[in-house]
């Protein structure tokens, strides 16, 4: 096992109210993973910088909330059928070097 801590992010604007870091870091700790989850306030003018960090593998993936769900749809290499149907992404992850956009909102409803 390598000792590099993997980081996942939740992005939105605003995001300070999000309970996601508390929830995800609880489960990460319980599973004894070498990882963490952070919330990042990413404004519209910061999307390009965030995507560069994501593609440089600073983050292993991200959850996306308002106002970026539709905008980030256009920046993915591939879109899952669910995300295509909904027309927005709320989850970004990698398959190899491909950035995949998915949407799990429908499952929540």
Secondary structure, 3 states (H helix, E strand, C coil): CCCCCEEEEEEECCCCCCCHHHHHHHHHHHCCCCEEEEEEECCHHHHHHHHHHHHCCCCCEEEECCCCHHHHHCCCCEECHHHHHHCCCCEEEEECCEEEEECCHHHHC
